[in-house]
Amino acid sequence: MQNPDEILDFAIGEEEKAAAFYAGLAARTEDGTLRKLLLSYEAEELQHKAKLLAVKAGEIPLEVRAAVLDLRISDYVVEVEASPEMDYQTALIAVIQREKAAIRLYQDLAAKVHGTKLESVFLALAQEEARHKLRFETEYDELVLRDN
């Protein structure tokens, strides 16, 4: 995976996998609130895919913004296995872990294309994932940690 198109295709595939993961869980869960949450995550992953496709087509550049706050909650929660029977707290943990992995993926892809226009695209996507992770960590903090 060396040329920009291959790298973008890989990233697009990862976004498709993430969207399918959330859609599959949503389809199997009986909890309406959790289903709605999972479908919103699927929509976000599809937005990332659309951005990557637009970048590949040369339609949009993505810009790196200011650093995103990291609550580091993901550093202290136990890894969980996502399942249709999971509760809201477990779903948040699973999503936080996936977002953390996505951040790492985009940072690694940026390093592979260091010095090119794609580097800023992948760093911008890493920041988007970091914003998502912050949102989910904030929700986890408000719903779970403050109750304990």
N, C-alpha and C positions, 0 to 999 in steps of 0.2 A: 504494500500500500504506500506508494510513493508520490504519485501525481495528484494534483488538487482534486480532480474529478473522482478518483478512487476514494480519497479521504472524505470528500463530501458525501459520496454514495454510502460509505460506511456510517457516517453520522446520521444520514437520513434513515438508514436501516435501523439504527439504534432507537431513533425516535418512533419509528413504526412499531418496533418490538415493545417499547414502553407503552404506547397507546393501546396496543393489543392486550398487554398485561392488564391494564386498568379496565378495559372494556370487558375482558373475560371475567374478571373478578366481579364487576358490576352485574353482569348477566347472571352470575351464580349466587349472589347474595340475596337474602330475603329482607334485610334491613333497608328500608327506604332511604333513610338519612345517609347511610353508608353508600348506597348505590348512587345517590346524587353526588356525593363527594367524589367517588371513583370516576364517574362520568365527567366531572369537571377536570380531573387530572388528565383523563384521556384527551379532552379538548385542548388542554395546554400543550400536551406532547404533539398533537396534530398541528398546532400553531408553530411549534418549533420546526417541524418537518416542512411546513409551508415556507418558513423563513429560509431554511437551508436550500430548498428548491429555488427560491427567488435569488439567493446568493449565487447558486450554481448557474442560473440563467443570466447572471450579470445585472439583475434588476435592482437589487438593493445592497448597500453596504451596511454592516452592523458596526456600531461604534462602541468602544469600551467606555464605560461610565465610571463614576467614583466607586470605590470599594464598598462591598455590602457587609453589614454587620453579621457576625457569626456567633450565635448564642452557644454553639458547641454542644447542644443537647444530644446530638447524634453521637458524640464521643462517649456518652455516659448511659445510653440505653442499650439493653441487651438485644442482640439480633433476633428478629422475629421472622417467622415463615408466614407469608400472606396466604389467606384462605378465605373462602366465602363466609365462613362462620366467625371470622374475627370480629372483635368489637371495635368501636371507634378509636380507642386509644391505640390498639394494636395496628390499626390501619394507618394512623398518623405516624407511628414508628416505622412501619414498612415504607411509607412514602418518604419520610425524612432520609432513610437509608438509601433509597433509590436516587433521591436528589443529590445526596453526597457523592454517590458513585458517578452520577452524570457530570457533576462539577469536575471530578477527577478526570473523567473521560475527555471533556473539552479542554482542560488544561494540558493533558497529555497530547491531544491532537494539535493544540497550539504550539507545543514544543517541537512537534514533528515538522511543522511548516514555519519555523522561526524565520523572521525576516521577510515574510511574504504578506500579501493582503489577507490571506486566509488566517494568519495568526490573530489579527484583530477580530475577525469573525468568530473564531472559536473562543477567544477570551471574552467576547461580548456574550456568547451563549453560556459560558461558564458563569458569568455574572447573573444572567437570567435565572439559571438553575439555582444560584446562591440566593437570589431574591425569593424564589419559590421555597427553598429550604428554610429561609428565615420566617416566611409566613407560616409554614407548618410547625416550625419550632415554637413560634410565638403562640400559635393555637394550642400546641401541646402544653406549653408553660401555663397558659390561662385555664385550660380545661382539666389538666391532670396534676401538674406540680403544685398549683395553688390550692387544690382541694386536699392535698396530702400534708 
